């Protein structure tokens, strides 16, 4: 009974801390102007680009200005891929031509300088492609046109269910002698914006040029292909993208040292790189500024965490994950010196209104669930099993509890990897509420551990 | 134990019905194109305007096309107020002038044709105004500048906390001899858009012209007023708005008759009128098309509700509530014939991502809460005490359970009553998920009652 009373008091005290964190961000938040700068002054930040380096320096400067105990750059070699000139494409049937909107998939090779034309064949899956076999695929452009499933409520699940076409489709098509690949953009929106994203070539398979086509134009191509007439349907596209040798870049790290258990580290982070075609506002400028803001909130409120809190801005999530791997490598080295990463929060699902935290470990999910009631007034309605994230994933081998910050997912894939992932799509309060949620969970875990 | 098993089976069956409703709306939803028409083909629909009448005819036609059992127009006399020419305004201090963005408050009288100029005084509340007293207020323009409280997580609460300035401020200022009123726009955004909305004159008090000023310009006016220099700060504004005699309009009603308890009626609705300056997309085109879609979903899936389901599109919520009052009057007459309104759902908080239902009756809130678990996968995470709505409010006297559909509130007041409350601000899936949530709750209540 005494235990219960103490616990209720502790919860009440923590509820007051949360209130102070939320008040601070809603009254004097810094993350929205920080994102404004990242998007409107710097812009798209593809690994190895001048913009990515500007972003590294800018965020390093922010953390220094906020007076974190330690701020440093962690060197990491990253791939460099450049899109080149704006891509062009058209559907050709007999004398009729339709211009369509495409963009090169990340990592794609270029077409010949004058472009590439070939007959196009539509498939809905890699399996369907394999059933066609080499005889029918050889010399053709393969059009992967399986839409994301709109009936899945969490749009991330719909993305996961269609993503293999983009990631593995080009390599699989090349195995059967295809000369190019067009992939339906991974979005639930029906519009004119092509969505880029990484494709994965295989070392021993010819690299063929691969692009994404907007969903409206994918529907058009599908329609043209369904017309009954003898003339074959051809697809033309021209891309000048190219890969270059790896270049030096950095993860950006800042920390507030723990007062009682400094060797227990809890991190929050997002990825600082983005695709080049937009501003990387939701993906993942939002996660970066939220993570930095989370530590700033704790610092500025004079909260002294028991455990060490660290923000990590990962480089190269989009096309290599080198930053995540490098950081995990250094975490392994720290582990040798008795410094343990007990938990990691990743924010890489957009700057939308908060909904939940997902915890990848059952026992910890149960332990953290006790805080649901103090989060609920702030729109975090669930602390549940699930979650994690690409950049923090490699920490799993050190026993780190991986936690995903989960904002509402409905609008995310409208903007993801497109030219319209821009600052104006982010709502100030939604962004701020996310930063406060991350700060609050960091604080609670620093006070009471993770299990 | 047997009871438990039966109940679990029933829940499982209902979960299947919900899945079919959500699949239908996400695959073949009609509400998004319906809203497109309402916004882009018709536009703002202020009571008594030609647009409001077009909207009545259009929605009536939609319901007929969807084959509801009964569709009818319910006549109601509504006030007619017309904004007139675009308003102009400026801050004047000595030789310096700043043009600012204003709009007339709904119901306001016009300024003199050549405009109105007077010294302006800032207050933060009606109480502060009263403390100034007649000597200081007489002949002045009163500037109400208390912002909405950003630390309130539910933006509706922040709106409620600042709204008295707009609703009662002009009448209170007039009592003390003020000649005009400027109200800070009711929004948490800091931008250039003025937000209109109703103001309430008193019969025995002079009607003085009243406008809303954008938050950016409110800050500017505040700044100019704080400058230390002898010249008084004057405000000039020119508005040509006017009220006209009441005109005939309609609520639009459609129903699917219950198979077992047809005399128990459950309604869902929103208001068809909107302010004139935007398209009334979130406020409340969204609620209208969601309510119609809810019945269409039930109809098209061949579901046969035990109780009667009715959609009511109320006219004149914004500046009179005549439609809500008229409908309640007819519900009272129905009650005389043994037809009882057991529950009413109102959707008038925007077409944003679903979060909750609020139930105004404690016992029913507990009863409906049992469905939380089947709603949770669809983003409705709470069925809780609270809610209701302006148009369904007058039904309370008949013992009707009042339920508010509660979408996420963060973005709502960015658009509310402005020129940017337009179709493009509504996300297709978020709108559809709301329609399915309303259809699902209508269905469950029609099957299992409300207490």
Interface residues (C-beta under 8 A of the other chain):
Chain A: X22 X23 X26 X27 X150 X151 X153 X155 X188 X189 X353 X355 X377 X378 X379 X381 X382 X408 X410 X411 X414 X427 X428 X429 X430 X433
Chain B: X22 X23 X26 X27 X150 X151 X153 X155 X188 X189 X353 X355 X377 X378 X379 X381 X382 X408 X410 X411 X414 X427 X428 X429 X430 X433
